[in-house]
Amino acid sequence: MAREELADRIRTLLPPGLHPREKRMFGGIAFMQDGNMLVCPLKDGALLVRVGKDGMDAALARPGAEIMEMSGRTMGGFVVVSGDAIEDDEDLAGWISTAHAFVRTLPPK
């Protein structure tokens, strides 16, 4: 699935009252709430999800989730979810909700 298709799905699945700003990041569009990243579609159809360091174990236990690495460095608090694991809207909405639950705990930037 292309990034823009995934971004469109995210827009339709956002919980009521959540109106994130869209910002160009990682060659795509990141969805930001109060200046903090929620999710970002990646070029291979995967999804970058912010779960927080305390949420890593639970996130990694879910199907298709892996630790985010960039340039050989692990990015704490972020997971990459494979495109296969978010083909179903319910699964994608679950990841959006997970990200939103964590980002709500952060101060606005």
Secondary structure, 3 states (H helix, E strand, C coil): CCHHHHHHHHHHHCCCCCCCEEEEECCEEEEEECCEEEEEECCCCCEEEECCHHHHHHHHCCCCEEEEEECCEEEEEEEEECHHHHCCHHHHHHHHHHHHHHHCCCCCC
